[in-house]
């Protein structure tokens, strides 16, 4: 994407009521205005809050929000030029149950209060295969502890990925640490039983993987 297009999207993001772009200082200092107040002050309802981490273009946030108008969906990504597409679609469609926050995933405890989130989606994250990148892997032990703190006691996490490594690593970690695997499928389009929201919503990159017959995997789990 050219720099002019990025600047145009950043400017347009500033006009969208569903886009929040706090500074890092604002977030880490504890001054983010909607922490603990997403229901009361942003969405102005009591519907469950579902978060997509690393939302990219926002296809999953939008796809889920369209299917479930009685839930609130928040896409998190550090690159605002990416989720511009999802935010614009929501604005043009008159959707009032979506939001996008430009911030780092490592800072989500400064965006959400304890037990504020009902569900988390992680869609096609970088598997960070090299050992020295383990700390950046979005289902490592430290990330799971962080997710648990913002999730409600019965909250769940969904992982959808094209990476066999990420699928296997996560399953091994979940079993090893005693977490509850609610559902696992190593090829959602070949094996029956996948939830509709897993097979009916497809991202830009997922379609590319499917064109080369790459298996898409899915895990749904609770963190103990």
Secondary structure, DSSP 8 states (H G I E B T S, - for coil): --HHHHHHHHHHHHH-TTEE---HHHHHTT--TTTTTIIIIII-S---EEEEES-TTSHHHHHHHHH-TTSEEEEEES-HHHHHHHHHHHHHHT--SEEEEES-GGGGGGTS-TT-EEEEEEES-----SGGGGGG-TTSHHHHHHHHHHEEEEEEEEEEES-HHHHHHHHHHHHHHT-EEEEEES-TTTSTT--HHHHS---HHHHHHHHTT---EEEEEE--
